Amino acid sequence: MNASEQATNVEIVSKIATVVNLVRFEFPDLAVDFSPWLNNAETQKFDDPNSIDLGFHFPGRSFTCQSSSILMQIRLPDAQRSRIAAVELSGHDHMGQQWRFATSQAEEFWGLAVPLPKAQTQLKQICRQVVRLFNSAVRS
């Protein structure tokens, strides 16, 4: 579900802002899209009420990330948003999806054109920080 629709309380808004800052720290040129999904029949089949979805767009195609845009889906196991299930990333360009990554799997990038090693390290670090951010409420 679009992050703009999930921003229903101060805690979630704060966490979404922190995620954006984490990503922009590593990739400062990215523009943020809080509503990456269009509201139409084609995209509604992907609507997950237990996820927070953000789009990040490079000014052009990023050679290091092998994409023009990155979709981040923060998968939450329940409506309480108290614990994170996984972070999924996918890189896209004018030819479609180029790669995928999920913390719930082997934490390896797969696809047609995966990011270069340095970008993979940066993206994995972002995902680890997002997991810690959303899991911190559980330990409190």
Buried (B, 14 or more C-beta within 10 A) or exposed (E): BBBBBBBEEEEBEEBBEBBBEBBBEBBEEBEBBBBBBEEEEEEEEEEEEBBBBBBBBBEEEBEBBBBBBBBBBBBBEEEEBBBBBBBBBBBBBEEEEBBBBBBEEEEEBEBEBBBBEEBBEBBBEBBBBBBEBBEEBEEE
